[in-house]
């Protein structure tokens, strides 16, 4: 009995018990996991960037947060007003490019016709129209729910960033409660995971944005149609480490082949190679400095396993989760930076 009590009182044992408690809470709240993760990501990005601006320009923290969210809202409405119509027009032009692709390569058109006759797609649609209608309505509901989750997470992150100092003081009260060691471990584990998740997502966003801008410029020079649609696709898939590049290569190659032929595809591959060499030898060394970066095989295995366990979220947060556990067991612990700049945030003005 004495050995068991000594085992429970060990610091590492209490730490892992706190981790199990956190995981249990997340399992209970799994239906709200998307809102939780989005709120964490938005809050991290807003607090860390507001802190950098406030520290560099000596501005009040609250003013910077308000200005930051105001800029985001203005950019969002400008995108809806000017960019969205162009995206819709370019997206509606994609079927014409696909049709031109089939006309240019009749052999592929023949294979498509054979598949159409073999599977009798029209009869399948007629026979299963109720299922297809329900599936389409389910897709619309899913998109609507996703938009609501993003808006709710953005609002929660705004409130959290604005009241960050008060929230920190409230959280520190648990360290003087009847269970200070438990909450200390929860505080440390939660802070470490949020720092890793936020820093990895922030770097991935920067890399995806730079790559998307360079790719849009390159696609425009190569006269690839629907460049803005392709740019949005590249940016979204760019949030998936390594695998996103391979996935985006398929639609890009098909559209380029339809518009510019085999030589256009070759030019596209040269463009992608140049941009990703620039990413590998310049962006990653500068932006990923002091961050945990996994080997390529481990990254692919992580994406496959995490996608199976967590769905689409696993493709985005799978690498940060593995980095967190590597840090927990003491592997690559020194490679993780302190991206939240907590010490500087504390020096900012309080709400």
PyMOL commands that set and color helices and strands:
alter all, ss='L'
color gray80, all
select helices_A, chain A and resi 2-9+11-28+30-57+61-92+94-104+106-119+121-127+129-162+164-176+180-221+227-238+243-287+296-310+312-328+333-335+342-346
alter helices_A, ss='H'
color red, helices_A
deselect
rebuild
show_as cartoon
